[in-house]
């Protein structure tokens, strides 16, 4: 880790993360390199290795940040209402995910390689953020569905989270993919992120 104040270190880490996030809007994971990321920062490629050892660590940091932002939104939702029906909760969860397209895109990546190629301390930081999202959803269930026992809440969480990991590829379809499905005569129904998330949450929350 380079010498300097914690504030400077965090600022440079955030600059690297922001550069990678910008590139990821138009480039694929495999095409983004440390050298390319450096072009969008104020320092060199070699300097990036003082903060992140691999490209996977940078993407894991982006995913961590997206989880943290989602948790903030879920906690605001919990604090904003005293009561909420199960259908309203399903809609609220769907709406929160509709605003987190980058989170869903990153979720659809190969997590095994991303985590395997990151240092233990970086992986720990990410797991804390991921765990906070589980707790935030559990908190919503506890508050707005008090009749659900622990087993029912766990059943919801461990069904809903694996489901949302696959939402992005089903809702964001490129023109190339669309043409291929038409040529294959695949009868594919297009749903939005909100629609799929709502249908799943509503089904899982059904009494």
C-alpha positions in Angstrom: 0.0 0.0 0.0 1.5 3.4 -0.9 2.4 5.9 1.7 0.0 8.7 2.3 -3.0 9.7 4.3 -6.1 7.4 4.5 -8.0 10.2 2.8 -5.6 10.2 -0.2 -5.6 6.4 -0.4 -9.4 6.3 -0.4 -9.6 9.1 -3.0 -7.3 7.3 -5.4 -9.2 4.0 -4.9 -12.4 5.8 -5.7 -10.9 7.4 -8.8 -9.8 4.0 -10.1 -13.3 2.5 -9.3 -15.0 5.5 -11.1 -12.8 5.0 -14.2 -13.6 1.3 -14.4 -17.2 2.0 -13.9 -17.2 4.5 -16.8 -15.4 2.0 -19.1 -17.9 -0.7 -18.2 -20.8 1.3 -19.6 -19.5 0.7 -23.2 -16.9 -2.1 -22.9 -17.0 -5.7 -21.8 -15.2 -7.1 -18.8 -12.7 -9.0 -20.9 -11.8 -5.9 -23.0 -11.1 -3.6 -19.9 -7.5 -3.7 -18.9 -5.5 -2.1 -16.1 -3.8 0.0 -18.7 -7.1 1.2 -20.1 -8.3 2.1 -16.7 -5.2 4.1 -16.1 -5.9 6.2 -19.1 -9.0 7.5 -17.3 -7.2 8.3 -14.0 -4.6 10.9 -13.0 -1.9 8.4 -12.4 0.0 5.5 -14.1 -0.8 1.9 -14.7 1.9 0.9 -12.3 0.4 3.1 -9.6 -3.0 1.3 -9.8 -1.3 -1.9 -8.6 -0.6 -0.1 -5.3 -4.3 -0.1 -4.7 -5.7 -3.1 -6.6 -3.7 -6.2 -7.5 -6.0 -7.4 -10.2 -8.8 -6.1 -12.5 -11.1 -8.5 -10.6 -10.5 -6.6 -7.4 -11.6 -3.4 -9.0 -14.8 -5.0 -10.3 -15.4 -6.5 -6.9 -15.0 -3.0 -5.3 -17.6 -1.7 -7.8 -20.0 -4.5 -6.9 -19.4 -3.8 -3.2 -20.3 -0.2 -3.7 -23.5 -1.1 -5.5 -24.5 -3.4 -2.7 -23.9 -0.6 -0.2 -26.0 1.8 -2.2 -28.8 -0.8 -2.4 -28.7 -1.4 1.3 -29.0 2.4 1.9 -32.1 2.4 -0.3 -33.6 -0.6 1.5 -33.0 0.9 4.9 -34.6 4.2 3.8 -37.6 2.1 2.7 -37.8 0.5 6.1 -37.7 3.8 7.8 -40.2 5.5 5.5 -43.3 3.4 6.3 -45.0 2.0 9.4 -47.0 -0.5 7.4 -46.8 -2.1 4.0 -48.8 -5.0 2.4 -47.0 -7.9 0.9 -47.9 -6.7 -2.6 -46.6 -3.2 -1.8 -43.4 -4.7 -0.4 -43.0 -6.8 -3.6 -43.4 -3.6 -5.7 -41.0 -1.7 -3.5 -38.3 -4.4 -3.8 -38.8 -4.5 -7.6 -38.5 -0.7 -7.8 -35.3 -0.7 -5.8 -33.7 -3.2 -8.2 -34.9 -1.4 -11.3 -32.7 1.5 -10.1 -29.7 -0.7 -9.7 -29.0 -1.9 -13.2 -25.3 -1.9 -12.7 -25.7 -4.1 -9.6 -27.7 -6.6 -11.6 -25.2 -6.5 -14.5 -22.3 -7.2 -12.1 -24.3 -10.0 -10.4 -24.6 -11.8 -13.7 -20.8 -12.0 -14.0 -18.7 -15.0 -13.1 -18.4 -14.4 -9.3 -16.1 -17.4 -8.8 -13.3 -15.8 -10.9 -13.9 -12.4 -9.5 -13.6 -13.6 -5.9 -10.8 -16.1 -6.6 -8.6 -13.4 -8.1 -9.1 -11.0 -5.2 -7.1 -10.8 -2.0 -8.7 -12.1 1.2 -9.1 -8.6 2.7 -10.9 -7.3 -0.4 -13.1 -10.3 -0.4 -13.9 -9.8 3.3 -15.0 -6.2 2.6 -17.2 -7.3 -0.2 -18.8 -10.1 1.9 -19.6 -7.5 4.6 -21.6 -5.5 2.0 -23.3 -8.5 0.6 -24.2 -9.7 4.1 -25.7 -6.2 4.8 -28.0 -6.6 1.9 -29.3 -9.9 3.3 -29.9 -8.3 6.7 -31.6 -5.3 5.0 -34.1 -7.6 3.2 -34.6 -9.6 6.3 -35.3 -6.4 8.2 -38.0 -5.5 5.7 -39.6 -8.9 6.1 -39.5 -8.6 9.9 -41.1 -5.2 9.9 -43.7 -5.5 7.2 -44.4 -9.3 7.4 -44.3 -9.9 11.1 -46.2 -13.1 10.7 -43.3 -14.7 8.8 -41.1 -16.9 11.0 -37.4 -17.2 10.6 -37.7 -20.3 8.3 -40.1 -18.4 6.0 -37.8 -15.4 5.9 -34.8 -17.5 5.1 -36.8 -19.3 2.4 -37.6 -15.9 0.8 -34.1 -14.6 1.0 -32.4 -17.7 -0.4 -34.9 -17.9 -3.2 -35.0 -14.2 -4.1 -31.3 -13.5 -4.1 -30.3 -16.4 -6.5 -33.2 -15.3 -8.7 -32.1 -11.7 -9.0 -28.6 -12.8 -10.0 -30.1 -13.9 -13.2 -32.4 -11.0 -14.0 -30.0 -8.9 -16.1 -29.5 -11.4 -19.0 -33.3 -11.9 -19.2 -34.2 -8.2 -19.3 -31.2 -6.6 -21.2 -31.0 -8.1 -24.6 -28.7 -6.8 -27.4 -29.8 -6.5 -31.0 -27.5 -9.4 -31.9 -29.2 -11.6 -29.3 -32.6 -10.5 -30.4 -31.8 -11.4 -34.0 -30.4 -14.8 -33.0 -33.6 -15.6 -31.0 -35.7 -14.6 -34.0 -33.7 -16.8 -36.3 -34.0 -19.7 -33.9 -37.7 -19.1 -33.8 -37.5 -18.8 -30.0 -40.8 -17.4 -28.6 -39.2 -15.2 -26.0 -41.3 -12.8 -23.8 -39.6 -9.6 -22.8 -40.0 -8.4 -19.3 -38.5 -5.4 -17.6 -36.3 -5.6 -14.5 -39.2 -4.3 -12.4 -41.7 -6.8 -13.9 -39.6 -9.9 -13.3 -38.5 -8.8 -9.8 -42.1 -8.0 -8.9 -43.5 -11.3 -10.2 -40.8 -13.2 -8.2 -41.2 -11.3 -5.0 -45.0 -11.4 -5.2 -44.9 -15.2 -5.7 -42.5 -15.7 -2.8 -44.5 -13.5 -0.5 -47.8 -15.1 -1.2 -49.3 -16.4 2.1 
